[in-house]
Amino acid sequence: MNTYILEPTVDQTQEFIEIANDFSNPLDLVREGISNAFDAGAKNISMVFDVIREDGNPILNIVIKDDGTGMDKIGLQSFFDLGNSLRRGIDDKIGEKGHGTKVYFNSSEIIVTTIKDGRKLIASMKDPIKKLHNRIIPTVDVIIQSADENDQNGSEIQIKGYNLNRREKFTHEELKDYILWFTKIGSVEQFFGINEHSDVIISLKGLNRKIAEEIKFGHSFPAESASVDKLLEAHSVSAPDYYCKRFVKTGYLKNFPEISYEAVFSVEGNKVKQINNPMIRRKGQVVLPGSYTVAERYGVWLCKDFIPIQRKNEWVNYKGSEYIKLHSFFNCQGLKLTANRGSIDNTPSEILADIHAEVSSIYDQITESDDSTLLSWLEQEADGYRTVLKEKKDFDWRVTKVNRSNICEYKGQILIEPQRESGVFALTLQLQILENGLFPFHILDYDTHSGIDVIVKGDATTPIQISKLYYVEFKNVLTTDFNHSFINLHSIVCWNTGIKHNDLVRDMSGEERKLEIIQPKDENDYTRYFLDNPRKAHKIEVFVSKDYLKQKLGIEFRPRTEKDVL
């Protein structure tokens, strides 16, 4: 019997391509650049996004600088290697897989200038993504120099042509928002007495900005509000919108007591969110690049290294969209991340179950607190008051509408010119009582709230059980887009229409009918409107009430006067 040993190998080129492409969000480059600077002990970080021209072509140019420890030959090798992290197993370091810097490979050129202990290394890699797709592992040219006497330790990384030169994500506003939410700069660790990074500053310049902006360390929260009573005094029924209270918790997982967690849950009203966060979309305001709704961003974020990874709003979503009140972060180093740090899916299910339980417990404590009870009461009062205000506003509008309505007196009854579909239906009912036989149908059932308006039959003598039943649709203005089916449609009653002779009207199933407008034969006749399909036996008559009532009954509407009593 012959035996041999098989040693699995790695397709190095394919692995580089897979990891480089695994960072699907172009802004991942920002997160990785900042994480590397923190791991190098930097206190000052600079990120500049520009467009330069090479051979007449616009090229996205990104420069990331830091004043960290810099890199020596071994560090530089690790920077370009895949899976060769010098920080693996070091608790206070973010990088552990040796994958992050490979996001830079999705570019046309990488130039690294780094100084450590008096030695300067200048490394350049040409066309990394192009070579990888040609199944060539790109090489790095390195120049070794002595640093100038005044040169300090640190690194500068220049990335050209990143993300195929697509640049829409690199506006200053979107970059700043991403940095404060999804990088180490936006950490909430200061709530737990961790202050070693509190003096870190990043200087940022996006593509649409000429002057850099300094961004200080720490995620931005609104200031906590006063007591609910004081909020009520200051803002009346708008008090819930100005509410803000934070709950800071620490602890250990129940079944894994060696794994700790840190949590900040901020409960916030809409107004304080909007005041604190200019990227939230608001009605009537200019939409900033990268802006979002509260539902798209807020809730409960699970974090590792105090960097948000994934939202788990379903863990606290007991009543609809309650999560939108939360601006919360749950940090746990027990989370296991995917290669691109985009998901917690590598975390063992038992650990996730414990984290889920802790998040739910914290949320339950918040909802059972005295403040939450008062806030719920206040929200109910506010909703009630808003309903009263809305009813008053609606009432005032209706009064104004009454005074501006057109009316007509017919057979001792006041008729009101309709302005909505419901008004057309009401007018038709009145006229059917006053003029029996005015319309060629008899109403059996009606519901104008939604769906089919009225069930009718064509005659008054045949029992309902054996009669052919139809429906009638009421419209204020009939248009070419008919939001019902022509099947079983007896007729349409509208106040007016802008459809012309021979125009096509399409129903919800796609059937088309041509509108025929037939002039009166004599002074006793009226203008007839039909929706006709030559392949169908039934022509659908359209009663345009504005013309029909004038020609049949001589009804014309006029404005109300100051002396009208009805």
GUVEX-518388 format. One line per 2 residues: number of its first residue (from 1); for each residue z, y, x of C-alpha. Coordinates in steps of 0.02 Angstrom, whole numbers. Layout:
BEGIN
NUM> Z Y X | ...;
This chain:
BEGIN
1> 0 0 0 | -49 171 68;
3> 54 326 33 | 38 508 75;
5> 131 670 45 | 48 803 -63;
7> 103 980 -31 | 58 1100 -174;
9> -34 1256 -119 | -54 1428 -193;
11> -218 1516 -227 | -160 1674 -141;
13> -303 1785 -197 | -284 1736 -379;
15> -96 1762 -373 | -120 1938 -304;
17> -244 1976 -444 | -131 1904 -579;
19> 21 2002 -522 | -76 2164 -497;
21> -150 2149 -672 | 14 2091 -749;
23> 75 2271 -751 | -18 2316 -911;
25> 58 2489 -935 | -14 2612 -806;
27> 154 2700 -804 | 234 2545 -727;
29> 181 2621 -560 | 305 2763 -591;
31> 449 2644 -627 | 414 2538 -473;
33> 396 2690 -359 | 563 2760 -417;
35> 650 2590 -405 | 591 2569 -225;
37> 654 2743 -181 | 826 2703 -255;
39> 833 2538 -159 | 795 2637 0;
41> 944 2750 -35 | 839 2906 -70;
43> 919 3062 -141 | 758 3162 -160;
45> 600 3089 -235 | 434 3176 -263;
47> 291 3120 -374 | 130 3221 -376;
49> -21 3175 -483 | -184 3263 -440;
51> -371 3241 -448 | -463 3254 -282;
53> -648 3240 -245 | -724 3111 -131;
55> -912 3103 -109 | -924 3223 -255;
57> -829 3107 -373 | -661 3147 -455;
59> -525 3028 -394 | -350 3008 -464;
61> -231 3040 -320 | -46 2994 -332;
63> 79 3036 -195 | 257 2968 -201;
65> 381 3029 -69 | 564 2990 -38;
67> 697 3027 93 | 764 2850 97;
69> 789 2737 247 | 604 2713 277;
71> 525 2549 334 | 506 2459 498;
73> 375 2325 532 | 470 2194 434;
75> 496 2312 288 | 312 2362 288;
77> 260 2179 290 | 373 2148 140;
79> 299 2300 51 | 124 2225 54;
81> 176 2042 37 | 186 1950 -128;
83> 355 1872 -167 | 431 1924 0;
85> 575 2035 -56 | 705 2087 73;
87> 821 2135 -70 | 835 1966 -156;
89> 1016 1922 -188 | 1082 2097 -151;
91> 1178 2149 -307 | 1152 2337 -299;
93> 963 2326 -271 | 834 2332 -410;
95> 691 2242 -322 | 714 2054 -309;
97> 546 1969 -338 | 430 2057 -215;
99> 308 2095 -356 | 334 2279 -397;
101> 231 2362 -260 | 82 2252 -306;
103> 52 2371 -451 | -20 2487 -317;
105> -156 2358 -280 | -245 2410 -440;
107> -327 2553 -344 | -464 2598 -220;
109> -349 2641 -74 | -166 2636 -25;
111> -97 2738 120 | 85 2716 169;
113> 168 2831 295 | 347 2782 335;
115> 474 2837 466 | 626 2738 517;
117> 738 2773 667 | 610 2877 762;
119> 459 2765 733 | 316 2812 617;
121> 203 2680 539 | 42 2729 451;
123> -32 2586 349 | -194 2591 250;
125> -273 2464 135 | -453 2494 77;
127> -522 2436 -91 | -381 2315 -133;
129> -430 2278 -313 | -615 2264 -271;
131> -582 2141 -129 | -464 2037 -235;
133> -596 2018 -370 | -716 1963 -232;
135> -583 1834 -185 | -540 1920 -22;
137> -359 1959 21 | -363 2141 79;
139> -295 2175 252 | -188 2321 308;
141> -228 2431 459 | -67 2495 539;
143> -48 2636 664 | 117 2646 761;
145> 174 2817 822 | 331 2899 883;
147> 401 3015 751 | 420 3200 790;
149> 594 3256 837 | 624 3340 671;
151> 552 3200 563 | 678 3119 448;
153> 679 2942 384 | 579 2915 226;
155> 416 2853 153 | 259 2926 76;
157> 143 2818 -27 | -29 2883 -75;
159> -127 2787 -206 | -308 2833 -240;
161> -415 2780 -387 | -270 2696 -477;
163> -305 2614 -645 | -495 2631 -622;
165> -468 2820 -617 | -414 2824 -800;
167> -299 2973 -809 | -247 3005 -989;
169> -71 2934 -964 | -25 3051 -822;
171> 7 3214 -913 | 168 3299 -859;
173> 251 3278 -1029 | 217 3091 -1042;
175> 270 3061 -861 | 433 3156 -884;
177> 473 3064 -1045 | 438 2895 -964;
179> 546 2938 -813 | 695 2986 -921;
181> 680 2832 -1031 | 611 2688 -928;
183> 656 2716 -745 | 816 2718 -642;
185> 819 2908 -656 | 858 2888 -842;
187> 1007 2774 -812 | 1163 2782 -922;
189> 1275 2713 -783 | 1372 2877 -768;
191> 1462 2833 -930 | 1545 2690 -836;
193> 1608 2787 -685 | 1459 2742 -575;
195> 1418 2904 -486 | 1332 2853 -324;
197> 1163 2909 -391 | 1219 3064 -484;
199> 1146 3181 -351 | 972 3102 -351;
201> 834 3223 -401 | 650 3191 -432;
203> 517 3325 -414 | 374 3290 -535;
205> 202 3366 -558 | 86 3290 -687;
207> -101 3317 -696 | -90 3461 -820;
209> 41 3559 -723 | 23 3668 -568;
211> 207 3684 -520 | 324 3536 -499;
213> 480 3518 -607 | 647 3452 -546;
215> 722 3314 -653 | 904 3271 -630;
217> 978 3097 -636 | 1039 3029 -802;
219> 970 2995 -974 | 973 3141 -1095;
221> 1083 3127 -1250 | 1124 3262 -1378;
223> 1297 3338 -1370 | 1422 3251 -1483;
225> 1451 3342 -1646 | 1613 3410 -1717;
227> 1708 3317 -1853 | 1617 3274 -2013;
229> 1720 3405 -2105 | 1663 3541 -1985;
231> 1484 3479 -1994 | 1492 3494 -2183;
233> 1558 3672 -2168 | 1420 3722 -2046;
235> 1270 3632 -2120 | 1314 3586 -2299;
237> 1202 3445 -2361 | 1105 3445 -2197;
239> 1261 3388 -2105 | 1199 3208 -2078;
241> 1049 3277 -1983 | 1165 3360 -1857;
243> 1284 3214 -1834 | 1302 3138 -1660;
245> 1437 3021 -1598 | 1436 2904 -1448;
247> 1521 2736 -1430 | 1542 2671 -1252;
249> 1588 2488 -1232 | 1609 2364 -1089;
251> 1650 2180 -1091 | 1601 2002 -1045;
253> 1492 1875 -1133 | 1594 1750 -1236;
255> 1521 1590 -1165 | 1480 1662 -994;
257> 1637 1760 -948 | 1571 1793 -773;
259> 1430 1900 -847 | 1480 2078 -890;
261> 1392 2209 -996 | 1395 2397 -1021;
263> 1339 2478 -1183 | 1311 2656 -1245;
265> 1277 2672 -1432 | 1236 2849 -1488;
267> 1224 2874 -1676 | 1114 3025 -1709;
269> 1043 3124 -1855 | 863 3180 -1862;
271> 892 3361 -1813 | 994 3324 -1657;
273> 862 3198 -1603 | 725 3327 -1623;
275> 823 3463 -1533 | 859 3347 -1387;
277> 689 3262 -1376 | 530 3369 -1382;
279> 421 3213 -1381 | 467 3164 -1559;
281> 323 3204 -1675 | 358 3336 -1807;
283> 257 3385 -1958 | 162 3546 -1935;
285> 183 3552 -1746 | 61 3521 -1605;
287> 60 3337 -1554 | 102 3319 -1369;
289> 14 3184 -1266 | 119 3027 -1273;
291> 226 3086 -1418 | 298 2961 -1541;
293> 396 2940 -1702 | 582 2902 -1706;
295> 543 2726 -1768 | 427 2695 -1621;
297> 557 2739 -1488 | 736 2732 -1551;
299> 852 2586 -1585 | 938 2464 -1467;
301> 865 2440 -1293 | 917 2294 -1182;
303> 927 2347 -999 | 942 2274 -826;
305> 992 2384 -678 | 1018 2514 -817;
307> 829 2518 -844 | 773 2484 -1024;
309> 665 2329 -1040 | 646 2279 -1222;
311> 702 2337 -1395 | 798 2221 -1510;
313> 811 2323 -1670 | 806 2166 -1777;
315> 981 2127 -1713 | 1054 2277 -1806;
317> 928 2295 -1946 | 1037 2249 -2095;
319> 976 2382 -2217 | 794 2428 -2195;
321> 773 2550 -2050 | 954 2585 -2005;
323> 908 2565 -1822 | 823 2736 -1819;
325> 997 2815 -1815 | 1032 2727 -1650;
327> 994 2792 -1475 | 1072 2645 -1386;
329> 1068 2548 -1222 | 1146 2379 -1185;
331> 1145 2338 -998 | 1172 2161 -933;
333> 1133 2094 -761 | 1126 1919 -836;
335> 954 1956 -908 | 809 1865 -824;
337> 648 1966 -824 | 465 1921 -818;
339> 368 1961 -659 | 315 2133 -722;
341> 490 2177 -789 | 411 2199 -960;
343> 511 2068 -1054 | 678 1976 -1058;
345> 592 1814 -1109 | 646 1722 -951;
347> 828 1739 -1003 | 911 1574 -1055;
349> 929 1567 -1244 | 1118 1537 -1232;
351> 1142 1701 -1137 | 1030 1794 -1260;
353> 1131 1724 -1405 | 1291 1792 -1327;
355> 1210 1962 -1298 | 1149 1963 -1478;
357> 1326 1928 -1537 | 1397 2071 -1432;
359> 1266 2195 -1494 | 1300 2146 -1675;
361> 1487 2160 -1647 | 1473 2335 -1575;
363> 1361 2389 -1719 | 1483 2317 -1847;
365> 1627 2414 -1765 | 1524 2573 -1779;
367> 1479 2547 -1962 | 1660 2506 -2006;
369> 1731 2660 -1919 | 1806 2805 -2018;
371> 1669 2921 -1957 | 1534 2804 -2018;
373> 1617 2789 -2189 | 1625 2979 -2203;
375> 1446 2994 -2144 | 1384 2868 -2273;
377> 1474 2964 -2409 | 1399 3126 -2344;
379> 1224 3051 -2342 | 1244 2996 -2523;
381> 1304 3170 -2571 | 1160 3248 -2475;
383> 1033 3133 -2558 | 1104 3178 -2728;
385> 1098 3363 -2688 | 920 3349 -2623;
387> 873 3262 -2785 | 949 3406 -2884;
389> 856 3531 -2775 | 694 3436 -2797;
391> 717 3428 -2985 | 752 3615 -2990;
393> 598 3648 -2883 | 494 3534 -2995;
395> 564 3618 -3150 | 523 3792 -3083;
397> 348 3734 -3039 | 323 3660 -3212;
399> 383 3821 -3294 | 256 3918 -3190;
401> 124 3790 -3240 | 169 3810 -3424;
403> 143 3998 -3414 | -25 3973 -3329;
405> -88 3832 -3440 | -243 3843 -3547;
407> -215 3797 -3728 | -308 3777 -3892;
409> -250 3772 -4073 | -333 3635 -4175;
411> -285 3586 -4352 | -118 3673 -4332;
413> -76 3583 -4169 | -69 3658 -3994;
415> -173 3560 -3869 | -146 3585 -3682;
417> -288 3576 -3557 | -248 3430 -3441;
419> -225 3451 -3254 | -181 3270 -3214;
421> -231 3097 -3271 | -75 3083 -3380;
423> -126 3245 -3467 | -297 3172 -3510;
425> -211 3022 -3588 | -90 3131 -3688;
427> -232 3240 -3753 | -331 3085 -3805;
429> -181 3017 -3903 | -159 3184 -3994;
431> -343 3192 -4041 | -347 3012 -4101;
433> -212 3057 -4226 | -297 3219 -4278;
435> -475 3148 -4280 | -481 2964 -4323;
437> -638 2886 -4248 | -665 3021 -4117;
439> -665 2886 -3983 | -747 2714 -4011;
441> -593 2612 -3967 | -418 2575 -4032;
443> -270 2576 -3914 | -163 2418 -3913;
445> -58 2442 -3756 | -40 2573 -3621;
447> 40 2598 -3451 | -29 2746 -3353;
449> 95 2725 -3209 | -12 2605 -3109;
451> -154 2481 -3126 | -249 2470 -3290;
453> -210 2618 -3403 | -248 2560 -3580;
455> -294 2397 -3668 | -411 2426 -3816;
457> -521 2340 -3944 | -681 2407 -4018;
459> -648 2391 -4204 | -503 2409 -4325;
461> -533 2256 -4435 | -544 2099 -4326;
463> -375 2016 -4286 | -319 2043 -4107;
465> -308 1856 -4072 | -496 1833 -4093;
467> -553 2006 -4035 | -637 2044 -3870;
469> -515 2156 -3776 | -561 2286 -3645;
471> -476 2420 -3545 | -505 2608 -3538;
473> -474 2708 -3381 | -417 2890 -3385;
475> -460 3012 -3245 | -431 3196 -3222;
477> -591 3210 -3119 | -710 3062 -3106;
479> -784 3036 -2931 | -909 2913 -2858;
481> -769 2804 -2789 | -696 2710 -2937;
483> -533 2623 -2889 | -547 2488 -3023;
485> -670 2352 -3072 | -811 2378 -3197;
487> -770 2205 -3268 | -690 2221 -3442;
489> -706 2411 -3434 | -747 2480 -3607;
491> -760 2665 -3563 | -691 2804 -3455;
493> -609 2962 -3521 | -601 3104 -3395;
495> -577 3291 -3407 | -720 3334 -3291;
497> -839 3260 -3162 | -944 3322 -3019;
499> -1059 3170 -3022 | -1242 3212 -3050;
501> -1377 3122 -3148 | -1435 2962 -3058;
503> -1288 2967 -2936 | -1215 2797 -2894;
505> -1034 2754 -2934 | -956 2608 -2841;
507> -809 2505 -2906 | -675 2420 -2801;
509> -776 2258 -2789 | -931 2347 -2725;
511> -1031 2343 -2887 | -1137 2499 -2909;
513> -1189 2583 -3071 | -1301 2733 -3094;
515> -1237 2880 -3197 | -1358 2927 -3336;
517> -1334 3097 -3419 | -1424 3110 -3586;
519> -1445 3279 -3668 | -1398 3302 -3853;
521> -1537 3261 -3978 | -1487 3404 -4093;
523> -1345 3525 -4127 | -1240 3388 -4207;
525> -1254 3275 -4055 | -1163 3283 -3888;
527> -1203 3256 -3703 | -1186 3072 -3665;
529> -1136 2997 -3497 | -1164 2813 -3459;
531> -1134 2704 -3307 | -1280 2584 -3310;
533> -1322 2426 -3215 | -1488 2352 -3277;
535> -1424 2177 -3240 | -1273 2202 -3354;
537> -1280 2203 -3544 | -1140 2329 -3570;
539> -1165 2513 -3531 | -1001 2598 -3493;
541> -986 2764 -3584 | -898 2906 -3495;
543> -818 3037 -3606 | -811 3201 -3510;
545> -681 3283 -3623 | -716 3461 -3568;
547> -893 3448 -3639 | -862 3315 -3770;
549> -725 3410 -3864 | -822 3573 -3862;
551> -981 3493 -3929 | -898 3377 -4057;
553> -753 3483 -4118 | -786 3658 -4053;
555> -627 3651 -3948 | -618 3779 -3808;
557> -462 3814 -3706 | -398 3987 -3661;
559> -251 4051 -3556 | -82 4070 -3639;
561> -38 4249 -3685 | 131 4334 -3681;
563> 143 4317 -3870 | 110 4129 -3880;
565> 262 4035 -3942 | 195 3859 -3904;
